[in-house]
Amino acid sequence: MKTLVVFALVAAASTYSFSGFQRDEPDAVPLAQKQHDISSLLYKVYEPLHDANLKTLVDTFDPEANASNFPDGGVAVRKLLKELKDHKLEEKQHFFSVFNDTQREQALLLTNVLLQCKDWKTGISYAAYFRKHLNEEEFIYALYAAVRHSPLARNVVLPPIYEILPHFFTSAEVLQKAYRAKMTTTPGKFVTNFTGTPNNPEYRVAYFTEDIGLSTHYFNWHLDYPFWWNDTFGPHIERKGETFFWIHHQLNNRFDAERLSNHLDLVQKLHWDETLHDGFHPHTTYKYGDRFPIRPDDIHIENVDHVAEVHDLVVLENRVRDAIDHGYIIDKEGSKVDITNEEGIDILGNIIESSLYSPNVEYYGSLNNLAHVLLGHQGDPHDKYHEAPSVLEHYETATRDPAFYQLHKYIDDLFRKHKDRLPPYNKEELEFRGVAINNINIDGTLETYIEDYEYSLVNAVDDKDEVEDLEISTYIQRLKHKDFSFNIDIINNNDGDVLSTIRIFAWPHRDSNGVIFPFNEGRWRAIELDKFFKTLKPGENHIVRKSVESSVTVPDVPSINTLHDKVEAALTAGSDLHLEQFVSATGLPNRLLIPKGNEAGVELKLVVAVTDGAADAAINDLETFKKFHHYGYKGVYPDKKPHGYPLDRHVPDERIFHDIPNFAETIVKVFNHNEHIRHH
């Protein structure tokens, strides 16, 4: 059975929701055992379980027995079991997309079941049982979502998605070599090149768009802030719509900075009635043969059968524009909701995505999600060849397609229209009384380089009992930067200590023609480099902030082999497992903190704003509570100020920033001296 991918205008919630699952009681199961169990469930997920203990659990487990103990009275698990009995579940060895309503609902039924489990053994038993019966990719999504949100799985690190689903990221050509190595029992390490050739200008920035760490960042963000989340699943996620705006705004700004580093023009926003010039050929296939679709160059965007007409998206766009122009949206009761305030961006983000936090999903629809599916089907808009979902229909791969950035530049334009209607900040709002920046500079050189990165293909090839597991891997080039530090000298003229928020941004100083960006244009293109809270003592304060400490970024997720070795060592020794620094994989990879630059050096305007931390802080102990990162922690955002503050609003006269002592700017350069991108 082939399943047609359709995303309805209305983002539907799981019918089988519940409340009250959040538990903070101590759990007796050691973290190392939990990590072992999750890794074992995800190991070779297209094959039967390899772990003997989990196999025994499945053989002896009765899924009906515990159902009545669930907060929802067993509704979700019984529904899932009925779907299984009636042969309604998505078949195995078939593709899955979260944008497919039916497939998503099945995955979320399992997520729902796992989130309701009151102890680890029950949860892992249900996971192992349904691993045997659910579509493999549905199972992966359901388990990843449950681990991200379940208190029982706190501090469990999810393996990198590119090693669990390597065929999403690795060319079919390389996977053929991996299979040949497996069949001949010959260990192998194979090179993966970026898609395309130097004949395509977009090839110059493929190191960014096809970066597997960037894909992991985007996938994990959507797990933490899923559009299907409502408060029956768990705690309310603060500022979810605003954060939707911010992650895409930052991805676009970073991509533009990479383009300027490579002498390319800025991304042009999508127009529904104009030609989409850049095609995309992923060179990847699904596990069992279906290829990721190709989109040719220079297409006129067409209606997609059984999905949407282009006119549908234009209607939704116009409704959003009308809301911005009028300064309010209409909720589902027909009441006006003001958006001419700091909360307006959050409301707009919720209706544009659309998430289930949208005040009127029936009217405002789902501009973003529907656009992903419609653009993804442009290679086969009339379903003549029944193509599989495109890279745009998977969060794991969406950032690989140039159309992703054109779509989100178009959406970003809507957000800017809203932001520009808000009143500019005045001097009183921007000042931090008694605090002045004396100097800012960089300790070290801003320099990037290209390195090879190896990842495992063990989950890409099938096993046979008589064939031993082999070391099979691939390596791909990726961008990295040398370590550096921000040096910031601040004077506190107040009588006592004050808590400050230090906000660091940068934007390309010049466009592709060498013309300096006016301040108001530059600030909209700003890349957030760091934000942290710091107590300033009276007098002089010399602050050194290392690039590796940035709250915007996270370290690389450990490989499945590294996780395995650490877990087995902890279990053997009976010691604690410490993987805390890797728990949140939501941030950008630390090595992508700054754009590539080039041989001559790309100028960036570096700006630092020091604001009143006591007024900014949404919680206590922000200076010491290190779990808070760029996007908050467990749905709580630590900073009361809007994302991008104080550069998020229109600046009619840049002199206002020159007149406040708690703001400073300088010009720095980013260099790259070893740009050696391999060609096919």
C-alpha positions in Angstrom: 0.0 0.0 0.0 1.4 3.4 -1.0 0.3 6.3 1.2 -0.3 9.6 -0.5 1.3 12.4 1.5 -1.3 15.1 2.3 -1.1 17.8 4.9 -4.4 19.4 5.7 -4.8 23.1 6.1 -5.8 22.5 9.7 -3.0 21.0 11.8 -4.9 18.3 13.8 -4.0 17.4 17.3 -4.0 13.8 18.5 -7.5 12.9 19.4 -6.1 10.7 22.2 -4.5 13.3 24.5 -4.2 13.4 28.3 -3.0 15.5 31.1 -1.0 15.1 34.3 1.9 13.0 33.0 4.7 15.2 34.3 6.4 13.5 37.2 9.6 14.5 39.0 9.8 11.5 41.4 13.2 9.9 41.4 13.6 6.8 39.2 15.5 3.8 40.4 16.8 2.8 36.9 20.4 4.1 36.4 20.9 6.6 33.6 23.4 4.2 31.9 20.7 1.5 31.7 18.2 4.0 30.2 20.8 5.2 27.7 21.5 1.5 26.8 17.9 0.8 26.3 17.2 3.7 24.0 20.3 3.1 22.0 19.3 -0.6 21.7 15.8 0.3 20.5 17.3 2.5 17.7 20.1 0.1 16.7 19.3 -1.3 13.2 15.7 -0.3 13.6 14.7 -2.0 10.3 15.6 -5.4 11.8 14.3 -7.3 14.8 15.7 -6.3 18.2 19.2 -7.4 18.9 19.2 -6.8 22.6 18.4 -10.1 24.5 16.7 -8.4 27.5 14.5 -6.3 25.3 13.6 -9.4 23.3 12.5 -11.1 26.5 10.4 -8.1 27.4 8.6 -8.1 24.1 7.9 -11.9 24.4 6.4 -11.6 27.8 4.7 -8.2 27.6 0.9 -7.8 27.6 0.2 -4.3 26.3 -3.5 -4.5 27.5 -2.6 -5.2 31.1 -1.3 -1.8 32.0 -3.7 0.3 29.9 -6.2 1.0 32.6 -3.4 2.6 34.8 -2.8 5.3 32.3 -4.1 8.9 33.0 -6.3 8.7 29.8 -7.8 5.4 31.0 -5.9 3.5 28.2 -7.6 5.2 25.3 -4.4 5.8 23.4 -2.9 2.4 23.8 -6.2 0.6 23.0 -6.6 2.8 19.9 -3.1 1.9 18.8 -3.7 -1.8 19.4 -7.0 -1.7 17.5 -5.2 -0.1 14.5 -2.7 -2.9 14.7 -5.4 -5.6 14.9 -7.4 -4.0 12.0 -4.2 -3.8 9.9 -4.6 0.0 9.6 -1.0 0.9 10.7 1.4 2.2 8.1 3.2 -0.8 6.6 6.8 -1.4 7.4 9.6 -0.8 4.9 7.8 2.3 3.7 8.6 6.1 4.0 7.1 8.3 6.7 6.6 12.1 6.9 5.5 14.1 9.8 3.5 16.2 7.4 1.3 13.2 6.5 -1.7 13.4 8.8 -2.4 9.7 9.1 1.3 8.7 9.6 1.8 11.5 12.2 -1.3 10.5 14.1 -0.1 7.0 14.4 3.4 8.1 15.6 1.8 10.4 18.1 -0.4 7.7 19.5 2.8 5.9 20.5 4.4 9.1 21.8 1.3 9.6 23.8 1.5 6.1 25.3 5.2 6.5 26.2 4.6 9.8 27.9 2.0 8.4 30.1 4.1 5.5 31.4 4.8 5.9 35.1 8.0 3.9 35.3 10.9 3.1 33.0 10.2 -0.6 32.7 6.6 0.0 31.5 7.7 2.6 29.1 10.5 0.6 27.6 8.3 -2.4 27.3 5.7 -0.5 25.3 8.5 1.0 23.1 10.0 -2.5 22.4 6.5 -4.0 21.7 5.5 -1.3 19.2 8.9 -1.3 17.6 8.0 -4.7 16.3 4.7 -3.5 14.8 5.0 0.1 13.8 6.5 1.5 10.6 10.2 1.9 11.3 10.4 5.7 10.7 7.2 6.3 12.5 8.7 4.5 15.5 11.9 6.6 15.3 9.9 9.8 15.3 7.6 8.7 18.1 10.5 7.6 20.3 12.6 10.7 19.7 9.6 12.9 20.6 8.9 10.9 23.7 12.5 11.0 25.0 12.7 14.8 24.4 9.6 15.4 26.5 9.4 12.6 29.1 10.7 13.3 32.6 11.6 9.6 32.8 14.1 10.1 30.0 15.7 13.2 31.5 19.4 13.3 30.6 19.1 10.5 28.1 21.0 11.6 24.9 19.4 10.7 21.6 21.9 9.4 19.1 22.6 11.6 16.1 19.8 11.2 13.6 22.3 11.0 10.7 23.6 7.7 12.2 20.1 6.3 12.8 18.8 7.2 9.4 22.0 7.4 7.4 20.3 6.9 4.0 18.6 10.3 4.5 22.1 12.0 4.4 24.3 9.7 2.5 24.3 9.3 -1.3 23.0 6.2 -2.9 26.4 5.7 -4.5 28.1 5.6 -1.1 25.5 3.2 0.4 26.1 0.8 -2.5 29.7 0.7 -1.5 28.7 0.1 2.1 26.6 -2.9 1.0 29.4 -4.3 -1.1 31.7 -4.0 1.9 29.2 -5.8 4.1 28.7 -8.6 1.6 32.4 -9.1 1.1 33.1 -8.7 4.9 35.6 -6.0 4.1 35.6 -3.0 6.5 35.3 0.3 4.6 35.5 4.0 5.0 34.0 5.9 2.0 34.1 9.6 1.0 30.8 11.5 0.7 30.8 14.5 -1.6 28.3 17.3 -1.6 25.5 17.1 -4.2 25.9 18.8 -7.5 29.1 20.1 -9.2 30.8 23.5 -9.4 28.6 24.2 -12.5 25.9 25.0 -10.0 26.6 28.2 -8.0 24.7 26.8 -5.0 27.5 24.2 -4.8 29.7 26.8 -3.2 27.5 26.8 -0.1 26.6 23.1 0.0 29.1 22.8 3.0 26.4 24.7 4.9 23.1 23.5 3.5 24.3 19.8 3.6 26.0 20.0 7.0 24.7 17.1 9.0 25.0 19.0 12.3 22.8 21.8 10.9 20.2 19.2 9.9 20.4 17.7 13.5 19.9 21.2 14.9 16.8 21.8 12.8 15.3 18.3 13.5 15.9 18.6 17.2 14.3 22.1 17.4 11.1 20.8 15.8 11.1 17.9 18.4 11.4 20.4 21.2 8.8 22.8 19.7 6.5 20.5 17.6 3.6 22.1 15.7 1.4 19.3 17.0 2.0 20.1 20.7 -0.8 21.2 22.8 -1.0 21.5 26.6 -2.6 18.1 27.1 0.7 16.6 26.1 2.5 18.5 28.9 3.6 21.9 30.1 2.9 25.0 28.0 5.8 25.9 25.8 6.5 29.5 26.3 7.0 31.8 23.2 6.8 28.9 20.8 5.5 31.0 17.9 8.2 33.7 18.5 10.9 31.0 18.6 9.6 29.6 15.3 10.2 33.1 13.8 13.6 33.3 15.4 15.1 30.0 14.4 14.2 30.6 10.7 15.2 34.2 10.8 18.7 33.1 12.1 19.0 30.3 9.6 18.3 32.7 6.8 20.7 35.3 8.1 23.4 32.7 8.6 22.9 31.4 5.1 23.1 34.9 3.6 26.4 35.4 5.5 27.7 32.2 4.0 26.6 33.3 0.5 28.4 36.6 0.9 31.5 34.7 2.0 31.3 32.9 -1.4 30.6 35.9 -3.6 26.9 35.0 -4.1 24.0 37.3 -3.9 21.6 37.2 -0.9 18.7 34.7 -1.0 15.7 36.1 -2.9 12.4 35.4 -1.3 9.9 33.1 -2.9 7.1 34.4 -5.1 4.3 32.1 -5.9 3.7 33.6 -9.4 7.3 33.6 -10.4 9.8 31.0 -11.6 11.6 28.9 -9.0 15.0 28.9 -10.6 17.0 26.6 -8.3 16.3 22.9 -8.6 17.6 20.3 -6.3 18.9 16.7 -6.7 19.4 15.0 -3.3 21.2 11.9 -4.6 19.7 10.0 -1.7 17.1 7.2 -1.4 14.9 5.8 1.3 16.0 2.6 2.9 14.0 0.3 0.6 14.5 1.9 -2.7 12.2 4.9 -3.2 14.4 7.9 -4.2 14.1 11.3 -2.7 12.5 13.3 -5.5 14.3 15.6 -7.9 13.1 19.2 -8.6 14.3 20.6 -12.0 15.6 24.1 -12.5 13.3 27.0 -13.6 9.9 25.6 -12.8 6.7 27.5 -12.6 5.1 26.6 -9.2 2.0 24.4 -9.9 -1.0 23.3 -7.9 -0.5 19.9 -6.3 -3.2 17.4 -6.7 -4.8 16.3 -3.3 -2.6 18.8 -1.4 -3.4 22.4 -2.3 -3.6 25.0 -5.0 -1.1 27.9 -5.1 -4.1 30.1 -4.7 -4.7 28.6 -1.2 -1.4 29.8 0.0 -1.9 33.2 -1.5 -5.2 33.4 0.4 -3.5 32.4 3.7 -0.7 34.9 3.1 -3.2 37.7 2.5 -5.0 36.9 5.7 -1.8 37.2 7.6 -1.0 40.5 5.9 -4.4 41.8 6.7 -3.9 41.0 10.4 -0.5 42.8 10.4 -2.0 45.8 8.6 -5.0 46.0 11.0 -2.9 45.2 14.1 -5.0 42.3 15.3 -6.0 38.8 14.4 -9.4 37.2 14.7 -9.6 34.3 17.1 -12.0 31.3 16.6 -14.7 33.0 18.7 -14.6 36.0 16.3 -12.9 38.3 18.9 -10.1 40.7 18.0 -6.7 39.9 19.5 -4.2 42.7 19.6 -0.8 42.0 18.0 0.7 45.5 18.2 2.8 44.5 21.3 5.7 42.2 22.3 3.3 39.2 22.3 2.2 39.8 18.7 5.2 38.0 17.2 4.4 34.9 19.2 0.8 34.9 17.9 1.9 35.4 14.3 4.4 32.6 14.6 1.7 30.3 15.8 -0.7 31.1 13.0 2.0 31.0 10.2 3.5 27.7 11.1 0.7 26.7 12.1 0.9 25.2 15.5 -1.9 24.1 17.7 -1.3 27.3 19.8 -2.9 29.2 16.8 -5.9 31.2 18.0 -7.8 30.4 14.8 -6.2 27.5 12.9 -9.3 27.1 10.7 -9.1 30.6 9.3 -5.4 31.2 9.2 -4.5 27.7 8.2 -0.9 26.5 8.0 1.0 28.6 5.6 4.4 27.2 6.4 3.6 23.5 6.6 1.4 23.5 3.6 4.1 25.4 1.6 6.7 22.7 2.5 4.5 20.0 1.1 3.4 21.9 -2.0 7.0 22.9 -2.9 8.2 19.3 -2.1 5.8 17.9 -4.7 6.8 20.3 -7.6 8.8 17.4 -9.3 5.5 15.4 -9.6 2.6 17.8 -8.9 -0.1 15.6 -10.5 1.1 12.4 -8.8 1.9 10.7 -12.2 4.8 8.8 -10.7 3.7 8.6 -7.1 6.9 10.0 -5.8 8.0 9.6 -2.1 8.1 12.7 0.2 10.8 15.2 -0.7 13.6 16.5 1.5 11.3 19.5 2.3 8.9 17.1 4.0 11.3 15.9 6.6 12.8 18.2 9.3 15.9 16.0 9.1 16.7 17.1 5.5 14.7 20.3 4.8 17.7 22.6 5.2 19.5 20.9 2.3 17.2 22.3 -0.4 17.8 25.9 -1.6 14.0 26.3 -1.8 13.9 26.1 2.0 15.7 29.4 2.3 13.6 31.1 -0.4 10.4 30.0 1.3 11.6 31.2 4.7 12.9 34.5 3.3 9.3 35.0 2.1 7.9 34.1 5.5 10.6 36.2 7.2 9.3 39.2 5.2 5.9 38.8 6.8 7.5 38.9 10.3 9.6 42.0 9.4 6.4 43.7 8.2 5.0 43.1 11.6 8.1 44.1 13.5 8.5 47.3 11.5 5.0 48.4 12.6 6.0 48.4 16.2 7.3 51.7 17.7 11.1 52.0 17.7 12.8 51.7 21.0 13.6 55.0 22.6 16.7 56.0 24.5 15.1 55.4 27.9 14.2 51.8 26.9 17.7 51.1 25.6 19.8 52.6 28.3 21.2 50.7 31.3 21.8 53.4 33.9 25.3 53.6 35.2 26.7 51.0 32.9 29.1 51.7 29.9 31.1 49.6 27.5 34.7 50.8 27.3 36.0 48.4 24.7 35.2 45.3 22.7 37.6 43.1 20.7 38.3 39.6 19.7 41.1 37.6 21.4 42.5 35.5 18.5 41.8 35.4 14.8 38.4 34.7 13.4 39.4 31.9 11.1 37.5 29.0 9.7 38.7 25.8 8.0 37.3 22.7 6.3 37.8 19.3 8.0 36.7 15.8 7.4 34.1 14.3 9.7 33.4 10.5 10.0 30.1 8.9 10.9 29.0 5.3 11.1 27.0 3.5 8.4 26.3 0.5 10.6 22.5 1.3 10.5 22.5 1.6 6.7 23.2 -2.0 5.9 21.3 -5.1 6.8 22.6 -7.9 9.1 22.6 -11.6 8.8 23.4 -13.8 11.8 26.2 -15.5 10.0 27.8 -12.2 8.9 29.8 -10.4 11.6 29.3 -6.6 12.1 32.0 -4.6 10.3 33.3 -1.1 10.7 31.7 0.7 7.8 31.6 4.5 7.8 31.7 7.5 5.6 33.4 10.9 5.9 32.2 14.3 4.7 33.7 17.7 4.8 32.4 20.3 7.2 33.1 23.8 8.4 34.8 24.6 11.7 36.4 27.6 13.3 39.4 28.2 15.4 38.7 28.9 19.1 38.5 32.6 20.0 37.2 34.8 22.8 35.2 38.0 23.1 36.9 40.6 25.3 34.5 43.1 26.7 35.5 45.9 29.1 32.5 47.3 31.1 32.3 50.1 33.7 29.7 49.8 36.4 29.2 53.3 38.0 26.5 52.1 40.3 27.2 51.7 44.1 26.7 48.0 44.1 26.7 44.8 42.0 24.2 44.7 39.1 23.1 41.8 37.0 23.6 42.4 33.3 22.6 40.6 30.1 25.3 40.7 27.5 24.0 40.3 24.0 26.5 39.8 21.1 25.5 40.1 17.4 27.3 40.4 14.1 26.2 41.1 10.5 27.9 41.3 7.1 29.2 44.8 6.7 28.9 44.9 2.9 26.6 43.3 0.3 27.7 41.3 -2.7 28.6 44.5 -4.5 30.7 45.8 -1.7 28.1 48.4 -0.6 27.9 48.9 3.2 24.6 47.8 4.6 22.8 50.8 6.3 22.3 50.2 10.0 18.6 49.4 9.7 19.3 46.8 7.0 22.3 45.4 8.8 20.5 44.9 12.2 17.8 42.8 10.5 20.5 40.6 9.1 22.2 40.2 12.4 23.5 36.8 13.5 23.1 36.2 17.3 26.5 35.0 18.5 25.9 34.8 22.2 23.7 35.9 25.1 24.6 35.4 28.8 24.0 36.9 32.2 26.8 38.4 34.2 27.1 40.2 37.5 29.0 43.4 37.2 30.9 44.6 40.3 31.3 48.4 40.9 34.1 49.8 38.7 35.9 48.1 35.9 34.9 44.6 34.7 37.0 42.7 32.2 34.9 39.9 30.7 36.4 37.1 28.6 33.7 35.0 26.9 35.0 31.9 25.0 33.4 31.0 21.7 32.8 27.5 23.0 30.7 28.9 25.8 28.1 30.5 23.5 24.5 29.8 24.6 23.6 29.8 20.9 25.5 26.7 20.2 25.9 23.1 21.4 28.7 20.5 21.0 28.5 17.7 18.5 26.2 14.9 19.6 28.4 11.8 20.5 28.4 9.1 17.8 26.6 5.8 18.4 30.0 4.2 18.9 31.0 6.8 21.5 27.7 6.5 23.3 28.0 2.7 23.3 31.5 2.8 24.8 30.6 5.3 27.5 27.4 3.4 28.5 29.1 0.0 28.6 31.9 1.4 30.7 29.5 2.9 33.2 27.4 -0.3 33.4 30.4 -2.5 33.8 31.9 -0.3 36.6 28.6 0.5 38.2 29.4 4.1 37.9 27.3 7.2 37.0 27.0 8.2 33.3 27.7 11.8 32.7 26.5 13.1 29.3 24.9 16.3 30.6 26.6 18.6 28.1 25.0 16.7 25.2 21.4 16.5 26.5 20.3 19.6 24.6 21.1 19.2 20.9 18.7 22.0 19.9 21.4 24.7 19.5 23.5 25.3 16.4 26.7 23.3 16.2 29.4 25.3 17.9 31.7 25.0 14.9 29.1 27.0 12.8 29.1 30.0 15.2 30.7 32.3 12.6 30.3 32.3 8.8 33.1 30.8 6.6 34.7 34.1 5.5 37.2 33.9 2.7 40.9 34.4 1.8 40.6 38.2 1.7 38.5 38.3 4.9 34.8 39.0 5.2 34.0 42.1 7.2 31.4 41.7 10.0 30.0 44.5 12.1 30.3 43.2 15.7 27.9 44.8 18.2 27.5 44.3 21.9 24.6 45.5 24.0 24.7 45.3 27.8 21.2 45.5 29.3 19.6 45.3 32.7 19.7 41.7 33.7 17.4 42.1 36.7 14.7 43.6 34.4 15.4 41.0 31.7 15.5 37.8 33.8 12.4 35.6 33.7 13.7 33.2 36.4 16.3 33.3 39.2 19.9 32.0 39.2 20.4 32.5 35.5 24.1 33.2 35.9 24.7 29.7 37.4 21.9 27.6 36.0 23.7 26.3 32.9 20.9 24.2 31.5 19.4 27.3 29.9 20.5 27.6 26.4 19.6 29.8 23.4 16.0 28.4 23.2 15.4 28.1 26.9 14.9 24.9 28.8 11.9 22.6 29.0 9.6 25.1 27.5 10.7 28.0 29.7 12.5 31.0 28.1 14.8 32.8 30.5 14.9 36.3 29.0 11.8 38.6 29.1 13.1 40.6 26.1 12.1 39.7 22.6 14.4 37.5 20.5 17.0 39.8 18.8 16.5 42.6 21.3 17.6 45.5 20.9 18.0 45.0 17.2 14.5 43.5 16.5 12.7 46.7 15.7 13.0 49.4 13.0 15.8 51.9 13.6 14.9 55.1 11.9 18.1 56.8 13.1 21.2 54.8 14.1 22.5 57.7 16.2 20.3 56.5 19.1 22.6 53.5 19.5 25.7 55.8 19.3 24.3 57.9 22.1 23.9 55.1 24.7 27.0 54.0 26.6 25.9 50.4 27.0 26.1 49.7 23.3 29.3 49.3 21.3 30.3 48.2 17.8 33.5 47.5 15.8 34.5 45.9 12.5 36.1 42.4 12.5 37.1 40.1 9.7 36.5 36.4 9.2 39.2 34.5 7.2 39.3 31.1 5.5 42.6 30.1 4.1 42.1 26.4 3.2 38.9 26.2 1.2 39.3 22.7 -0.4 35.9 21.5 -1.2 36.1 18.0 -2.9 34.5 17.6 -6.3 33.0 14.5 -7.8 
